[in-house]
């Protein structure tokens, strides 16, 4: 089976490459609109499924399309990709000294079958100083990352106090769960 990754994320592409899969990339220009009627835990899967349904007509019949979406949730609020420096500062200030959830929703699809799943990881940040937050925003420009941070970046090295669950899930693709689903997709 040929694989198509429906993502422009270099982190997702790298993870899939490191798993040893050959794949092509299709990027969705679909606007990500959160359905607020859903339970917050279902938002990531819903967004991944919408991307997959949008891209499926562009994929060949003999392919498996993989789409994913990652959300960062503090208490009962989704912290999306920050629109600007001020919002990045706000998000990192909220996460500082607190635990939050990272949920990645994944949709595997072809013209015959569809499988969706999600993974949740709990991440706790130490209390970050204003200098650490400003340094990270100025030097890493985290505007393309949910919650305004990448765990693989400098902020993850100095700020993450603990993680409970899948590290690759926080990167944007829960690889262990994905491998299991891909292996059973054709059976």
C-alpha positions as CSV (number, residue, x, y, z in Angstrom):
1,X,0.0,0.0,0.0
2,X,1.2,3.4,-0.9
3,X,1.1,6.1,1.9
4,X,0.2,9.7,1.5
5,X,0.8,12.0,4.5
6,X,-1.7,14.9,4.5
7,X,0.6,17.3,6.4
8,X,3.1,20.0,5.8
9,X,4.5,19.5,9.2
10,X,8.3,18.8,9.0
11,X,8.0,17.0,12.4
12,X,5.3,14.6,11.1
13,X,7.2,14.0,7.9
14,X,10.4,13.3,9.8
15,X,8.7,10.8,12.2
16,X,7.1,8.9,9.3
17,X,10.5,8.8,7.6
18,X,12.2,7.6,10.7
19,X,9.6,4.8,11.0
20,X,10.9,3.6,7.6
21,X,7.8,4.4,5.5
22,X,8.1,5.8,2.0
23,X,5.3,8.3,1.4
24,X,4.2,11.3,-0.7
25,X,2.9,14.5,0.7
26,X,-0.4,16.2,0.1
27,X,-1.1,19.5,1.9
28,X,-4.6,20.6,2.8
29,X,-5.5,24.3,2.5
30,X,-8.7,23.6,4.3
31,X,-9.4,26.1,7.1
32,X,-9.3,24.5,10.5
33,X,-12.6,25.3,12.2
34,X,-13.2,23.9,15.6
35,X,-16.7,22.4,16.2
36,X,-17.5,23.8,19.6
37,X,-20.4,21.4,20.0
38,X,-18.0,18.5,20.3
39,X,-16.3,17.4,23.6
40,X,-12.9,19.0,23.7
41,X,-11.2,15.6,23.7
42,X,-12.8,14.9,20.2
43,X,-11.6,18.1,18.5
44,X,-8.3,16.8,17.2
45,X,-9.8,13.7,15.6
46,X,-12.6,15.8,14.1
47,X,-10.0,18.2,12.5
48,X,-7.9,15.3,11.2
49,X,-10.9,13.6,9.7
50,X,-12.0,16.8,8.0
51,X,-8.5,17.1,6.5
52,X,-8.6,13.5,5.3
53,X,-12.1,13.8,3.7
54,X,-10.9,17.0,2.0
55,X,-7.8,15.3,0.6
56,X,-9.2,11.9,-0.2
57,X,-10.5,12.8,-3.7
58,X,-6.9,13.8,-4.6
59,X,-5.4,10.5,-3.5
60,X,-5.1,7.4,-5.6
61,X,-7.3,4.5,-4.8
62,X,-4.5,2.2,-3.8
63,X,-3.2,4.5,-1.1
64,X,-3.6,5.1,2.6
65,X,-4.0,8.7,3.5
66,X,-2.7,9.8,6.9
67,X,-3.9,13.1,8.4
68,X,-3.3,14.4,11.9
69,X,-4.1,17.4,14.0
70,X,-2.6,18.2,17.4
71,X,-4.3,20.4,20.1
72,X,-2.9,21.7,23.4
73,X,-5.5,21.9,26.1
74,X,-5.1,23.8,29.4
75,X,-8.0,23.2,31.8
76,X,-10.8,23.2,29.3
77,X,-9.4,25.6,26.7
78,X,-7.6,24.8,23.5
79,X,-4.4,26.8,23.0
80,X,-4.0,26.8,19.2
81,X,-1.3,28.2,17.0
82,X,-0.6,31.7,18.2
83,X,-1.4,34.5,15.8
84,X,1.3,36.8,17.0
85,X,4.0,37.4,19.6
86,X,1.5,38.6,22.2
87,X,-0.6,35.5,21.9
88,X,2.5,33.3,22.1
89,X,3.5,35.1,25.3
90,X,0.0,34.6,26.7
91,X,0.0,30.9,25.9
92,X,3.5,30.2,27.4
93,X,2.6,32.2,30.5
94,X,-0.5,30.1,30.9
95,X,1.5,26.8,30.5
96,X,4.3,28.0,32.8
97,X,4.2,26.0,36.1
98,X,1.2,24.0,35.0
99,X,0.3,20.7,33.5
100,X,-1.6,20.5,30.2
101,X,-2.8,17.8,27.7
102,X,-1.6,17.3,24.2
103,X,-4.1,15.4,22.1
104,X,-3.2,14.3,18.5
105,X,-6.1,13.0,16.4
106,X,-5.2,10.8,13.4
107,X,-7.4,9.7,10.5
108,X,-6.3,6.9,8.2
109,X,-8.4,6.7,5.1
110,X,-8.7,5.3,1.6
111,X,-11.8,4.8,-0.6
112,X,-12.7,1.6,1.1
113,X,-12.0,2.2,4.8
114,X,-11.6,4.8,7.5
115,X,-10.0,4.5,11.0
116,X,-9.7,7.4,13.5
117,X,-8.0,7.5,16.8
118,X,-6.4,9.9,19.3
119,X,-3.6,9.8,21.8
120,X,-3.3,12.0,24.9
121,X,-0.1,13.0,26.6
122,X,0.3,15.1,29.8
123,X,3.1,17.6,29.9
124,X,4.1,19.7,32.9
125,X,6.2,22.9,32.5
126,X,8.4,24.3,35.3
127,X,7.7,27.9,36.1
128,X,9.3,29.7,33.3
129,X,10.9,33.1,33.8
130,X,9.8,36.0,31.6
131,X,13.4,36.0,30.1
132,X,13.0,32.4,29.1
133,X,9.6,33.0,27.5
134,X,10.9,36.1,25.6
135,X,14.1,34.3,24.5
136,X,12.1,31.3,23.2
137,X,9.6,33.5,21.3
138,X,12.3,35.7,19.8
139,X,14.6,32.9,18.8
140,X,12.2,30.1,17.8
141,X,9.1,31.9,16.5
142,X,6.7,29.2,17.6
143,X,3.7,30.5,15.5
144,X,3.2,27.3,13.7
145,X,2.9,25.2,16.8
146,X,-0.1,24.4,18.9
147,X,0.3,25.9,22.4
148,X,3.1,28.1,21.1
149,X,5.8,25.6,21.7
150,X,7.7,22.6,20.2
151,X,8.8,20.1,22.8
152,X,11.8,19.3,20.6
153,X,12.9,23.0,20.8
154,X,15.0,24.8,23.4
155,X,11.9,25.4,25.5
156,X,11.4,21.6,25.8
157,X,15.0,21.2,27.0
158,X,14.8,23.8,29.7
159,X,11.1,24.0,30.5
160,X,9.5,20.6,30.4
161,X,9.5,19.2,33.9
162,X,7.7,16.0,33.2
163,X,5.8,14.1,30.5
164,X,3.3,11.3,30.9
165,X,2.5,9.4,27.7
166,X,3.9,9.4,24.2
167,X,6.7,11.9,23.4
168,X,6.1,11.5,19.6
169,X,2.4,12.4,20.3
170,X,3.6,15.8,21.5
171,X,5.6,16.1,18.3
172,X,2.4,15.6,16.3
173,X,2.2,11.9,15.5
174,X,1.7,9.1,18.0
175,X,4.0,6.7,16.2
176,X,3.5,3.5,18.3
177,X,-0.3,3.8,18.0
178,X,0.1,4.7,14.3
179,X,2.1,1.6,13.5
180,X,-0.5,-0.7,15.1
181,X,-3.3,1.0,13.2
182,X,-1.4,0.9,9.9
183,X,-0.6,-2.8,10.3
184,X,-4.2,-3.7,10.9
185,X,-5.6,-1.3,8.3
186,X,-5.5,-3.8,5.5
187,X,-6.5,-6.9,7.5
